[in-house]
Amino acid sequence: MIEPNVYITLALASLAGLAMIVAGGLAGWRGWLSLRRMELDHAQDGGHLPVAVSTGSRIEIADLKERIKKLEAIAAGVDL
């Protein structure tokens, strides 16, 4: 026969484990709701996020535009 203390210990350990699972789920739910609120606010603001453009990214964009022009010229049959 098992002592009553073992039952009490198992019950308390199970309850503590369940409380940790519920707390983790609640934190995840709140995070998901916060994400949805941000998405809705973003959609109401017109959907434009402010973007910080650095000098390096501007150079890369200019390089990509130049490559596109070259590829379009090749596709059109123009000799560079």
C-alpha positions as CSV (number, residue, x, y, z in Angstrom):
1,M,0.0,0.0,0.0
2,I,1.3,3.5,-0.9
3,E,1.5,6.1,1.7
4,P,-0.8,9.2,1.5
5,N,2.2,11.5,1.3
6,V,3.1,10.0,-2.1
7,Y,-0.3,10.8,-3.5
8,I,-0.1,14.3,-2.1
9,T,3.4,14.8,-3.6
10,L,2.3,13.4,-7.0
11,A,-0.8,15.6,-7.0
12,L,1.2,18.8,-6.2
13,A,3.8,18.0,-8.8
14,S,1.1,17.4,-11.4
15,L,-0.6,20.7,-10.4
16,A,2.7,22.6,-10.6
17,G,3.4,21.1,-14.1
18,L,-0.1,22.0,-15.3
19,A,0.4,25.5,-14.0
20,M,3.6,25.9,-15.9
21,I,2.0,24.7,-19.1
22,V,-0.9,27.0,-18.7
23,A,1.4,30.0,-17.9
24,G,3.4,29.3,-21.1
25,G,0.3,29.0,-23.2
26,L,-1.1,32.2,-21.8
27,A,2.2,34.0,-22.5
28,G,2.1,32.7,-26.1
29,W,-1.5,33.7,-26.5
30,R,-0.8,37.3,-25.3
31,G,2.1,37.5,-27.7
32,W,0.0,36.3,-30.6
33,L,-2.7,38.9,-29.7
34,S,-0.1,41.6,-29.6
35,L,1.2,40.6,-33.0
36,R,-2.3,40.7,-34.4
37,R,-2.9,44.2,-32.9
38,M,0.3,45.4,-34.5
39,E,-0.7,44.0,-37.9
40,L,-4.2,45.7,-37.6
41,D,-2.6,49.0,-36.6
42,H,-0.2,48.7,-39.5
43,A,-3.0,48.0,-42.0
44,Q,-5.0,51.0,-40.7
45,D,-2.0,53.3,-41.1
46,G,-1.8,52.6,-44.8
47,G,0.6,49.7,-44.6
48,H,3.8,51.7,-45.0
49,L,6.6,51.0,-42.5
50,P,9.4,53.6,-42.1
51,V,12.5,52.2,-43.7
52,A,16.0,53.5,-42.9
53,V,18.0,53.5,-46.1
54,S,21.7,53.4,-45.7
55,T,24.4,54.4,-48.2
56,G,25.3,50.8,-48.8
57,S,21.8,49.8,-49.7
58,R,21.5,52.7,-52.1
59,I,24.6,51.6,-53.9
60,E,23.3,48.0,-54.1
61,I,19.9,49.2,-55.5
62,A,21.7,51.4,-58.1
63,D,23.9,48.4,-59.1
64,L,20.8,46.2,-59.4
65,K,19.0,48.8,-61.6
66,E,22.1,48.9,-63.8
67,R,22.1,45.1,-64.2
68,I,18.4,45.1,-65.1
69,K,19.1,47.7,-67.8
70,K,21.9,45.6,-69.2
71,L,19.7,42.5,-69.2
72,E,16.9,44.3,-70.9
73,A,19.3,45.6,-73.5
74,I,20.5,42.0,-74.1
75,A,17.0,40.8,-74.4
76,A,16.1,43.5,-76.9
77,G,19.2,42.6,-78.9
78,V,21.1,45.9,-78.4
79,D,24.8,45.6,-78.3
80,L,26.5,47.4,-75.4
